[in-house]
Amino acid sequence: MNWQSIAFDWNQVRAFWATAEEGSFSAAARALGQTQPTLGRQVAALEQTLGVTLFERAGRALMLTKAGLDLLEHTRAMGAAAERMALTASGAAQEVEGQVRITASDVMCALILPPVVARIRHAAPGVGIELVAANDIRDLQRREADIAIRHVRPEQPGLTARLVQEATARPYAATAYLEGRGRPETVADMGAHDFIGFGDVARMIGFLAPLGYPLTEANFRVGSENGVVAWELARQGLGIAMMVDDVGGPTPGMEALLPGVEPLRIPVWLVTHREVHTSKRIRLVFDMLAEFFAGAGRGPGVPAGPG
């Protein structure tokens, strides 16, 4: 560890973080209970210490520079770690209680989230976790869930969204299927193969068409609305399925196709309502989920497709 390289003040980092999240010095000052000039000086001091410009003005609005965007992700991780350190030191994590409902796709709930649920239960035994396995978009504003994992940033007011990962996905098929039907070498070859449908087949075809996949409904002879079932159909050799690499890669008997083709990139948004700032249990779960996706490098665990 190069201790001399860590020379910045945490209060300055916190001031930068709050400004980036709140969108202005005045809003950040209110959130931190400080004056606007004090907060502005802290951000300026951090810029001087690091030797970079973190914000630039666009009219009355503040915009993060590239350096600011790069720093923000590290700052969020530092903030989450600092909060957990404070909770651990005070024993408060053990005292946080209550239920937290997380909505995500069925495949994510089954194949991706169990390890982080175990971490949360270990850190905060009083917190109960309910996984709402649903492939539709649940309404956080109506409290159908406390936290949602989505692939598009929501536009509804009153929600807090954080981009925690950009997952990669590609076509996968069982070795048994490929030995019988042959291994496609190009995207154009995909038109001669069976695909596993997931959800709306027409929408899936429309999603893949711009990428060069010459598919029609005739390619989708088998499918399911349930992602776990769709993936199992692919595992049983019934066709090709689009899947994120963090699910497809480790699955025995499944092969990634078209290794020379650029994979699909799928944003992973962690979304909650503004209560995250006042509810300790929701904040704890939100931060641990964010760290899990960003630090563990796990994909969203959903069949790749529109939405």
GURO-538532 format. One record per residue (C-alpha): residue number from 0; residue in one letter; x, y, z. Coordinates in steps of 0.02 Angstrom, whole numbers. Layout:
<nodes>
NODE seq type     c1     c2     c3
NODE NUM    A      X      Y      Z
...
</nodes>
This chain:
<nodes>
NODE seq type     c1     c2     c3
NODE   0    M      0      0      0
NODE   1    N     68    171    -49
NODE   2    W      6    269    102
NODE   3    Q     81    434     41
NODE   4    S    -31    430   -113
NODE   5    I   -187    437     -2
NODE   6    A   -181    620     43
NODE   7    F   -357    684     17
NODE   8    D   -483    728    153
NODE   9    W   -638    617    168
NODE  10    N   -746    771    202
NODE  11    Q   -692    839     33
NODE  12    V   -734    674    -51
NODE  13    R   -903    674     35
NODE  14    A   -936    851    -26
NODE  15    F   -895    798   -205
NODE  16    W  -1006    643   -190
NODE  17    A  -1155    740   -124
NODE  18    T  -1136    873   -260
NODE  19    A  -1130    741   -396
NODE  20    E  -1282    650   -328
NODE  21    E  -1386    805   -288
NODE  22    G  -1340    900   -446
NODE  23    S  -1291   1068   -370
NODE  24    F  -1190   1145   -230
NODE  25    S  -1345   1217   -148
NODE  26    A  -1438   1051   -145
NODE  27    A  -1284    959    -83
NODE  28    A  -1257   1088     54
NODE  29    R  -1436   1064    114
NODE  30    A  -1415    875    113
NODE  31    L  -1255    885    216
NODE  32    G  -1314   1025    331
NODE  33    Q  -1176   1143    273
NODE  34    T  -1167   1312    190
NODE  35    Q  -1146   1321      3
NODE  36    P   -980   1417     11
NODE  37    T   -907   1289    132
NODE  38    L   -955   1145     20
NODE  39    G   -889   1235   -134
NODE  40    R   -721   1261    -48
NODE  41    Q   -711   1076     -4
NODE  42    V   -740   1024   -184
NODE  43    A   -613   1151   -245
NODE  44    A   -486   1086   -119
NODE  45    L   -513    908   -179
NODE  46    E   -487    964   -360
NODE  47    Q   -325   1049   -310
NODE  48    T   -264    897   -213
NODE  49    L   -301    777   -355
NODE  50    G   -248    897   -493
NODE  51    V   -407    874   -595
NODE  52    T   -568    970   -633
NODE  53    L   -719    875   -570
NODE  54    F   -863    988   -625
NODE  55    E   -896   1110   -765
NODE  56    R  -1043   1229   -779
NODE  57    A  -1175   1214   -915
NODE  58    G  -1282   1367   -885
NODE  59    R  -1343   1352   -706
NODE  60    A  -1315   1165   -700
NODE  61    L  -1159   1072   -647
NODE  62    M  -1094    935   -760
NODE  63    L   -968    804   -711
NODE  64    T   -809    802   -814
NODE  65    K   -737    636   -873
NODE  66    A   -620    639   -723
NODE  67    G   -770    673   -611
NODE  68    L   -868    527   -685
NODE  69    D   -720    411   -661
NODE  70    L   -697    468   -482
NODE  71    L   -883    455   -440
NODE  72    E   -888    265   -452
NODE  73    H   -740    249   -333
NODE  74    T   -818    378   -217
NODE  75    R   -980    280   -207
NODE  76    A   -884    123   -162
NODE  77    M   -787    220    -29
NODE  78    G   -949    290     41
NODE  79    A  -1030    119     51
NODE  80    A   -877     48    137
NODE  81    A   -868    194    259
NODE  82    E  -1051    173    304
NODE  83    R  -1030    -13    335
NODE  84    M   -874     22    438
NODE  85    A   -973    142    547
NODE  86    L  -1114     17    564
NODE  87    T   -994   -122    609
NODE  88    A   -897    -16    734
NODE  89    S  -1056     34    824
NODE  90    G  -1137   -136    811
NODE  91    A  -1280    -50    721
NODE  92    A  -1281   -173    576
NODE  93    Q  -1331   -308    699
NODE  94    E  -1472   -197    759
NODE  95    V  -1546   -151    590
NODE  96    E  -1710   -243    572
NODE  97    G  -1854   -260    450
NODE  98    Q  -1902   -333    283
NODE  99    V  -1830   -278    115
NODE 100    R  -1914   -332    -48
NODE 101    I  -1800   -344   -200
NODE 102    T  -1877   -368   -372
NODE 103    A  -1773   -442   -512
NODE 104    S  -1791   -567   -653
NODE 105    D  -1823   -749   -613
NODE 106    V  -1652   -802   -676
NODE 107    M  -1565   -668   -575
NODE 108    C  -1659   -717   -418
NODE 109    A  -1618   -900   -444
NODE 110    L  -1438   -894   -506
NODE 111    I  -1358   -728   -459
NODE 112    L  -1430   -652   -300
NODE 113    P  -1420   -796   -172
NODE 114    P  -1235   -763   -128
NODE 115    V  -1265   -579    -91
NODE 116    V  -1422   -621      8
NODE 117    A  -1312   -732    115
NODE 118    R  -1190   -587    140
NODE 119    I  -1330   -471    192
NODE 120    R  -1401   -598    314
NODE 121    H  -1228   -620    391
NODE 122    A  -1198   -432    408
NODE 123    A  -1373   -392    471
NODE 124    P  -1463   -545    543
NODE 125    G  -1615   -438    585
NODE 126    V  -1646   -394    403
NODE 127    G  -1761   -510    306
NODE 128    I  -1747   -521    117
NODE 129    E  -1891   -563      1
NODE 130    L  -1845   -591   -181
NODE 131    V  -1988   -547   -297
NODE 132    A  -1948   -647   -454
NODE 133    A  -2035   -554   -595
NODE 134    N  -1990   -514   -774
NODE 135    D  -2107   -364   -780
NODE 136    I  -2066   -194   -705
NODE 137    R  -2135   -177   -530
NODE 138    D  -2189     -5   -468
NODE 139    L  -2072     56   -331
NODE 140    Q  -2177    211   -303
NODE 141    R  -2324    102   -251
NODE 142    R  -2208      3   -136
NODE 143    E  -2226   -159   -233
NODE 144    A  -2040   -176   -195
NODE 145    D  -1907    -79   -101
NODE 146    I  -1766   -107   -225
NODE 147    A  -1773   -154   -409
NODE 148    I  -1637   -214   -527
NODE 149    R  -1674   -151   -702
NODE 150    H  -1591   -131   -870
NODE 151    V  -1658     42   -911
NODE 152    R  -1648    196   -802
NODE 153    P  -1821    240   -736
NODE 154    E  -1890    413   -773
NODE 155    Q  -2015    423   -630
NODE 156    P  -1983    564   -505
NODE 157    G  -1938    519   -327
NODE 158    L  -1828    371   -372
NODE 159    T  -1641    349   -346
NODE 160    A  -1550    250   -481
NODE 161    R  -1369    196   -488
NODE 162    L  -1282    113   -636
NODE 163    V  -1188    -29   -551
NODE 164    Q  -1128   -133   -697
NODE 165    E  -1126   -157   -885
NODE 166    A  -1146   -344   -912
NODE 167    T  -1102   -438  -1071
NODE 168    A  -1210   -570  -1157
NODE 169    R  -1198   -684  -1308
NODE 170    P  -1280   -839  -1383
NODE 171    Y  -1254  -1005  -1293
NODE 172    A  -1299  -1183  -1339
NODE 173    A  -1276  -1356  -1266
NODE 174    T  -1132  -1459  -1333
NODE 175    A  -1256  -1597  -1374
NODE 176    Y  -1358  -1477  -1483
NODE 177    L  -1204  -1414  -1574
NODE 178    E  -1138  -1588  -1608
NODE 179    G  -1302  -1630  -1692
NODE 180    R  -1334  -1467  -1785
NODE 181    G  -1159  -1398  -1811
NODE 182    R  -1074  -1244  -1738
NODE 183    P  -1120  -1079  -1821
NODE 184    E   -967   -979  -1875
NODE 185    T  -1052   -814  -1920
NODE 186    V  -1206   -717  -1867
NODE 187    A  -1283   -759  -2037
NODE 188    D  -1267   -944  -1995
NODE 189    M  -1386   -919  -1850
NODE 190    G  -1535   -918  -1969
NODE 191    A  -1516  -1107  -1991
NODE 192    H  -1532  -1144  -1805
NODE 193    D  -1667  -1163  -1674
NODE 194    F  -1681  -1028  -1541
NODE 195    I  -1762  -1033  -1370
NODE 196    G  -1896   -901  -1354
NODE 197    F  -1904   -796  -1198
NODE 198    G  -2059   -688  -1179
NODE 199    D  -2119   -596  -1335
NODE 200    V  -2038   -683  -1484
NODE 201    A  -2077   -540  -1606
NODE 202    R  -1993   -417  -1489
NODE 203    M  -1843   -532  -1471
NODE 204    I  -1826   -545  -1660
NODE 205    G  -1835   -356  -1674
NODE 206    F  -1700   -339  -1541
NODE 207    L  -1581   -456  -1631
NODE 208    A  -1616   -402  -1812
NODE 209    P  -1507   -243  -1806
NODE 210    L  -1364   -353  -1746
NODE 211    G  -1375   -456  -1906
NODE 212    Y  -1469   -608  -1840
NODE 213    P  -1579   -668  -1987
NODE 214    L  -1714   -743  -1875
NODE 215    T  -1900   -768  -1901
NODE 216    E  -2034   -845  -1794
NODE 217    A  -1993  -1012  -1876
NODE 218    N  -1829  -1012  -1780
NODE 219    F  -1923  -1009  -1615
NODE 220    R  -2008  -1177  -1597
NODE 221    V  -1986  -1189  -1409
NODE 222    G  -1990  -1058  -1272
NODE 223    S  -2058   -998  -1106
NODE 224    E  -2107   -839  -1017
NODE 225    N  -2002   -901   -871
NODE 226    G  -1817   -868   -890
NODE 227    V  -1762  -1015   -782
NODE 228    V  -1867  -1132   -890
NODE 229    A  -1801  -1054  -1051
NODE 230    W  -1621  -1079   -995
NODE 231    E  -1657  -1259   -945
NODE 232    L  -1730  -1291  -1118
NODE 233    A  -1566  -1230  -1192
NODE 234    R  -1467  -1339  -1071
NODE 235    Q  -1568  -1489  -1128
NODE 236    G  -1511  -1458  -1307
NODE 237    L  -1670  -1387  -1382
NODE 238    G  -1592  -1232  -1457
NODE 239    I  -1485  -1077  -1439
NODE 240    A  -1518   -952  -1300
NODE 241    M  -1453   -775  -1273
NODE 242    M  -1380   -766  -1099
NODE 243    V  -1266   -655   -995
NODE 244    D  -1089   -721   -983
NODE 245    D  -1091   -734   -794
NODE 246    V  -1230   -862   -806
NODE 247    G  -1186   -946   -971
NODE 248    G   -998   -957   -946
NODE 249    P   -998  -1062   -785
NODE 250    T  -1141  -1176   -839
NODE 251    P  -1074  -1352   -875
NODE 252    G  -1112  -1418  -1048
NODE 253    M  -1148  -1246  -1123
NODE 254    E  -1038  -1165  -1255
NODE 255    A  -1023   -982  -1299
NODE 256    L  -1048   -954  -1485
NODE 257    L   -969   -831  -1606
NODE 258    P   -817   -788  -1498
NODE 259    G   -756   -662  -1625
NODE 260    V   -917   -561  -1621
NODE 261    E   -934   -415  -1499
NODE 262    P  -1050   -466  -1356
NODE 263    L  -1210   -376  -1312
NODE 264    R  -1189   -249  -1174
NODE 265    I  -1328   -234  -1046
NODE 266    P  -1333    -95   -915
NODE 267    V  -1380   -145   -739
NODE 268    W  -1471    -12   -638
NODE 269    L  -1504    -25   -452
NODE 270    V  -1660     75   -414
NODE 271    T  -1748    123   -254
NODE 272    H  -1857    263   -187
NODE 273    R  -1793    414    -92
NODE 274    E  -1821    323     72
NODE 275    V  -1649    247     44
NODE 276    H  -1580    405    125
NODE 277    T  -1679    381    287
NODE 278    S  -1705    193    302
NODE 279    K  -1552    104    372
NODE 280    R  -1608    -68    316
NODE 281    I  -1642    -14    136
NODE 282    R  -1480     84    128
NODE 283    L  -1381    -63    194
NODE 284    V  -1456   -184     67
NODE 285    F  -1441    -58    -76
NODE 286    D  -1256    -27    -40
NODE 287    M  -1215   -212    -22
NODE 288    L  -1302   -250   -187
NODE 289    A  -1206   -109   -272
NODE 290    E  -1042   -174   -206
NODE 291    F  -1086   -351   -258
NODE 292    F  -1120   -304   -439
NODE 293    A   -975   -182   -455
NODE 294    G   -844   -276   -354
NODE 295    A   -887   -456   -386
NODE 296    G   -905   -423   -573
NODE 297    R  -1065   -522   -586
NODE 298    G  -1187   -501   -728
NODE 299    P  -1373   -469   -707
NODE 300    G  -1419   -650   -733
NODE 301    V  -1558   -626   -857
NODE 302    P  -1584   -693  -1031
NODE 303    A  -1524   -557  -1147
NODE 304    G  -1658   -464  -1240
NODE 305    P  -1757   -303  -1250
NODE 306    G  -1806   -217  -1088
</nodes>
